[in-house]
């Protein structure tokens, strides 16, 4: 086989191995991983996964790495700078303020439960010298039961509020994330990038579709 043929074979082998990795780790942007084409911030540190990938590309297949076009993005910078993200967060803040009126009902119930416990504890304390042991024990059991109910109710409401907040935030950011994802794909395709990495966390956010060599492989195998 000629030298050119050997080089071509190395490129195919390296690309197949790399794209197996990409197919497992490539993902779309989420609120925790949002980006636009940027260089890493001065003095910023690359994550271990990004360092590993870079070392693999440089030392694992030098000829292949020389042909690979890689873009680096900074999701943290975009999250802070892109106006659409700020508008989404501002909208969320306004909606959260309106939820306060809806919280008034269950907050009053919680406060009433808390006050009931306080009143019962005061009554028990005042009757330490006059109540029978049986009555004091019954009162304490009731207080303990009310405290458990109070904690459960409070926790349930707080979890519901947090879930509602997270869900609404995802909804408001969904359209912005779609714009960012499509823009990254456009940049990758039009500018000829093979990979686009998020320098903030080392994830691969764009990878060019590899060539499917299954038919070539099967043809070769049939001759063996």
N, C-alpha and C positions, 0 to 999 in steps of 0.2 A: 504493500500500500504506500502511496506517495506521502510526502510530508504534509501536503495540503489536505490529503484525506485524513491523516492522523489528527490534524488540527480540527477539522470538521467533526470528527468523531468525539474529540474531547469536549467541544462546545455542546454537542447534543447530550452527551452523558452528564455534563455539569448542569445543563439547564433542566434536564429531567429531574435530577436529584433536588435542585433548588426549588422547582415548582411543586414537588411533593411537599416540601416544607411550607411553601406559601399557601397551598390549598388547605392546610391545617390551621394556619394562624391568621390568614388575612381576614379582616372584618370591616364592616361599615362603621362610620362614625356614630358615636353615641354622645349623650351629654358629658360623659367623662372622657371622651376622646374626639375632639373637634379640631379641624385644622384648615390652614390655607398655606400656600407655598411660602415658606420663610426659611431663613437660616436659623440654626439654634441660637438662643440668646448668648451674648458674650459671657464666657465663664461658665456656661451651663454644662451639666454633666449628662452624658448619654447613659441610658439604662444598660444593664448587663446584656439583655437580649439584643439590643441594637449593636453593642460592641461585638457580641458573638457573631451576629450576622455579617458585620463589616469584616471581621477577621476571616470568616468563612469565604467571603467573596474575594478577598485579597490574596489569601494564602491557599485556599482550597481549590482554586482554579484560576490562575493568573490570566490566562488567555481569555477565558470567559468574562472575568471581572473587568478586563479592559474594555469590553464591548458593552457592558451593562451601564445604563444611564439611570442614576438614582437621584430622586428628589427628596429633600427633607422639609418637613413642615413643623410648625409650632402650634399645637392645639391651644395651649394656655394663652398665647398671644391673641389668637383669633377670638377666643371666648371673651377676652377683655376688650378687644378693639372693634369687633364687627357690630355695628349699630343694631342689627336685627336681634342679636342675643340680648342686648340691653333692653330693647323694647319688649321682648318676651318676658324678661324678668320683672320689668316695671308693670306690665299687665298682670302678672301673677300677684305682685304686691297689692295692686288695687282690688283684685278679687278676694284675696285673703282678708282684707279689711271688711269686705261685705259679709264674710262668713261669721264675723264677730256677732252679728245680730242673731244668727242661727244658733250660735253656741250659748246664747243667754239661757235658753231653756234647760239644757242639761247641766250647765254650770250652777244654776239655782238648785237643781236636784242634788248635786254633789255637795254644795254648801249646806243644804238642809240636812243631809246625812251626817256631815261633819259636826254640825251644831248639835244634833241629836246625841252623838257620841260624847261630846263635851258635857252636855247637860246630865247624861246618865253617870258619867264619871264623877261629876261634882256631887250628885245625889248619893252615890256610893261612898264617896269620901266623907260626906257629912253624916252618914249613918253608921260609921264604923263602930261607934260605941252603943248604938241603940238597935241596929238590925241584928237578927239572928244569923248565925253562920250559914245556915241553909239559904237564907234570902240573899246574903252577900255573895254567896257562890253562884246563885242563879243570875244575879245582876251582872256579875263579872263574865259569866258565860255569854250572856246576851251582848255585852259590850264587845267582847272578842269577836263574836259572830258579825256584828255590825261593822267592825273595823275591816274584817276580811271582805265583806261585801263592798265597802267603800273603796278599798284598794283595787278590787277587781273592776268595779265600775269606772274608776278613774283611769286605770290602765287601758281598758277597752276603748274609752273615748279618745285618749291620747293617740292610741294606735290608729284609730279610724281617721283622726285628723291628719296624722302623718301620711297615711296612705292616700288620702284625698289630695294632700299637697303634692306628693310625688307624682301621682297620676296626672294631675292638671299641669304640672311643670313639663312632663313628658309630652303632653298634648300640644302645649304652646311651642315647645322647641322642635316638634316633629317637622314642621314646614321649613324651619330654618336649617335643620340638619339635612333635609332633602336637598336644599339648595347647595349646601356645602359639599355634600357627597357628589352631586352631579357636576359641580364645578371641578372638583378634584379629578373625576373621571375624564372630563373634557381636557383638562391640562395634561393628564397622563397620556391620553390618546393623541392630541394634537401636537404636543411637544416631544412625543416619542419616549416617554419615561418607561423603563421596565419595572421600576419599583418606586413607590413614594412611601416614606417612613415618617412616623410621628416622633420627632426628636424629644418630645416631652415624656414619653413613656416607652418608646422603642417598638411600638406595634407597627405592623405593615398595614397601611390603609389603602394601598392600590397596588395591583400587580397585573402586568400585561398578560393576556391569555396566552398560554403556551401552545405550541403546535402539537397535535395529537399524532404520535408516531406508532400507534398500535398496528396499523396495517403494514408499515415497514418492518416492525418487529416480527409479526406473524409470517411475513414473506421470508425473512431471514431464517426463522426457526424451521420453516418447512424444508429448507435446503440442508439442514443439519442432520 
